[in-house]
Amino acid sequence: MSFHFTDQAWWCEDCAISDLADQFGTPLYVYSRAQLEANYRRVADAFAPLNAHLHFSVKSNANGALLRVLRDLGSGFDVVSGGELFRALKAGAAPATIVFAGVGKTRAELEYAIDQGAGWINVESAQELDVLEEIAAARSCRSSIALRVNPSVEADTHHHIATGGHRSKFGIDVAEARSILQNANRYPHLDIAGLHIHIGSQLATPDGTVAAIERILPLTELHPIRCLDLGGGFPVAYRPTDHFPEPAAFAEKIIPVLKDRSFEIAIEPGRSISADAGALIATVQYIKPRDGRRIVVVDASMTELIRPALYEAYHHIEAVNRGEETTELADTDRRSDIVGPVCESADVLGTDRVLPILRRGDRVIVFNAGAYGMSMASNYNSRPRPAEVLIDGATARLIRRRETREDLIELENAG
Ligand SMILES: Cc1ncc(COP(=O)(O)O)c(C=O)c1O
């Protein structure tokens, strides 16, 4: 069991969250190794009938300790920058198990990927192909390339995390991909043998993915294609009332479309593996009344978790300990906005939440923060980024120390 409410308090595996907050301070990211592993197995098992290679999407959580746990389970990695590639390699990933996507890879990043022997480079424009051809020619090598195709399929998700629509910046459109494949001999140093799609994140149904696969399959008739990379996007239940299809339901719809085809299949799940394996813990600083509600100011903010400010994303929030309530309050009087200390009106972690009475020093837990939480954290307002701990049963391991004020100026020229 990962995060659970037992004896009136929240726990991560066998560690009480309040003890972790006392020991490591807040704001604090807490991850459950058991949940991370269970999530990996759930996605891998769902796609086992397709013998799919799983590449964990490092952008969702880039902490090396988590990457190592996943590597040990057999995961490869999907990276979108030279920095993520570096992190995956440092975590001990075999270069051949890394796929490198990204709409604006620099020449230096592409050279780094080729020199390190990254398994696949997912190319997002014809010009990027030209740059790669030059780099590979200069090294007299032949690199494995997948074309990231923009299938012109609108995903059923928030517009900021949809990536497959015809106006999106991602990928190469189908007509151009067709022309590249028909003229693949223009690139003697590139083995253009893969097609890649990723139509968006937090997909509400498998329908868009299936439509995208059907749209790109005709391309495989034009040139020998060994691998289809279907991207990520499997959804996570952020609200207790959310019911989304499981990865198995995606696989069930995808398998018939690909059966009788001999491609290797790759997938790039991120949040479906890391989101509910992590939570953000914060301490209540101040409470003030506002229009019949309470504003609860905590010590975590949009700098630790930007998703609510960026996408109006919902993260479920609970009090870490539920003490004896001394006052009977109607739900309307319990409504709280949980906000951070950053000087931005958008710095709100949750609005209109029904919570027990909170006092200064109480802790709250923000769930499903393991994906796009710490990996999107910033130093805005010169806030040192938080610590991260990985829980394994009753053991809590600090996997990234809290930044200090000195860290904030470390890279500046003090003169
Ligand atoms: C190319 C690519 N692959 C995989 C992912 C992972 O998506 P998710 O975290 O929704 O599984 C993303 C995220 O946006 C992406 O851009």
The ligand as an SDF file (V2000), in Angstrom:
LIG
                    3D

 16 16  0  0  0  0  0  0  0  0999 V2000
    6.9370   12.8130  -26.4750 C   0  0  0  0  0  0  0  0  0  0  0  0
    6.2900   12.5070  -25.1640 C   0  0  0  0  0  0  0  0  0  0  0  0
    6.2360   11.2300  -24.7690 N   0  0  0  0  0  0  0  0  0  0  0  0
    5.6850   10.8810  -23.5860 C   0  0  0  0  0  0  0  0  0  0  0  0
    5.1310   11.8350  -22.7440 C   0  0  0  0  0  0  0  0  0  0  0  0
    4.5450   11.3890  -21.4420 C   0  0  0  0  0  0  0  0  0  0  0  0
    3.2060   11.6750  -21.3190 O   0  0  0  0  0  0  0  0  0  0  0  0
    2.4190   11.1830  -20.0270 P   0  0  0  0  0  0  0  0  0  0  0  0
    3.1090   11.7020  -18.8390 O   0  0  0  0  0  0  0  0  0  0  0  0
    1.0750   11.7630  -20.1930 O   0  0  0  0  0  0  0  0  0  0  0  0
    2.3840    9.6890  -20.0640 O   0  0  0  0  0  0  0  0  0  0  0  0
    5.1380   13.1760  -23.1430 C   0  0  0  0  0  0  0  0  0  0  0  0
    4.5140   14.1960  -22.2770 C   0  0  0  0  0  0  0  0  0  0  0  0
    4.0560   15.2030  -22.6430 O   0  0  0  0  0  0  0  0  0  0  0  0
    5.7390   13.5320  -24.3840 C   0  0  0  0  0  0  0  0  0  0  0  0
    5.8030   14.7900  -24.7800 O   0  0  0  0  0  0  0  0  0  0  0  0
  1  2  1  0
  2  3  1  0
  2 15  2  0
  3  4  2  0
  4  5  1  0
  5  6  1  0
  5 12  2  0
  6  7  1  0
  7  8  1  0
  8  9  2  0
  8 10  1  0
  8 11  1  0
 12 13  1  0
 12 15  1  0
 13 14  2  0
 15 16  1  0
M  END
$$$$
